[in-house]
Amino acid sequence: MPIVRNVSRAVSRLLQNPGCGCGIPVIPARCIGVSPRQVASDASFRLVSFSNSDHPRVLITGGLGQLGVGLAKLLRKRFGKNNVILSDIRKPADDVFYSGPFIYADILDYKNLREIVVNNRITWLFHYSALLSVVGEANVPLARAVNITGLHSVLDIAAEHNLRLFVPSTIGAFGPTSPRNPTPDLCIQRPRTIYGVSKVHAELMGEYYHYRYGLDFRCLRYPGIISADSQPGGGTTDYAVQIFHDAIKTGKFQCYLKPDTRLPMMYIDDCLKATLEVMEAPAEALSMRTYNISAMSFTPEELVQEVQKHVPELQVTYKVDEVRQAIADSWPMNFDDRNARRDWGWKHDYDLPELVTTMFSFLGSDSRIAQVN
């Protein structure tokens, strides 16, 4: 099994410096041998519903990425601290470890993951373990193992134990032949990255398991997610986070995308809210298994103009990275999310001005902005 040994060494390296693709969490998973499983075709499945007095028992895989910790905080507030278990293969920071239940969970260790679900009576599973666009292109065997083999483990366990399963998708699930402005829920996809291919695979497998076995599978296609809590990792949309750090620290920012590159974006609070809302939506309200969600769409030039309202002396240059530019040019410019707004009442809170003001507030730039003003 030379690929598995190479993958294991690659995981060790990535754990030291995990990259980031389009603002969604980057959670490497250790690659080990996994024996095939099959879901019994005659098994009986049902959709799970919950009352306020019967909260779900939640497991979050890949929980130390950009979204996992924030999602755990939101869910613990909603369902109670001990009902939400955060998991990863990395050592958590002290504040994360002591904020609520945390366990080690390797998504490719099928037996261990199954034991976690059974022993903790899990009813909802949020599957965030994935390698994203830039990192995935640098190590395709690793991305294939984590994003596809890991997904199969989760699907089988979720179907066997009647879980409500959430798997995030992304703008990266579309390709250069997709309609870009706007991009509807249902259209040709054909991505050209292993990350995008694995996300299309996840969408279709989740839909198949829903119709074949009755699995309560739910999925959102996230735009670029912007958060003050996480450091930019060099991914395709991470310029929209890097600009705030550079504006505060140096007053100079170099953008690796062309100034007119338009991409859909979202502040992390809206992303987490949408995730909880779609999971709480009545099953009968959902007309599809995978939804686009959107909040705003902007170019680097438009973001710079808004940032300079707070830091007028910010100096901006452009040095295009051909790899990331090619990826961005194959992604949607705007998401059509009318189905999410119609079916389960999705509505965003943050537009571009609110996003910029909030980012500066969280990053502690008030004193710098006051001096400029």
Buried (B, 14 or more C-beta within 10 A) or exposed (E): EEEBEBBBEBBEEBBEEBBBBBBBBBBBBBBBEBEEEEBEEEEEBEEEEBEEEEBBBBBBBBBBBBBBBBBBBBBBEBBEEEBBBBBBBBEBEEEBEEBBBBBEBBBBBBEBBBEBBEEBEBBBBBBBBBBBBBBBBBBBBBBBBBBBBBBBBBBBBBBBBBBBBBBBBBBBBBBEEBBBEBBBBEBEBBBBBBBBBBBBBBBEBBBBBBEEBBBBBBBBBBBBBBBBEBEBBBBBBBBBBBBBBBBBEEEEBEBBBBBEBBBBBBBBBBBBBBBBBBBEBEEEEBEBBBBBBBBBBBBBBBBBBBBBEBBEEBEBEBEBBEEBBEBBBBBBBBBBBBBBBEBBEBEBEBEBEBBBBBBBEEBEBEEBBEEEE
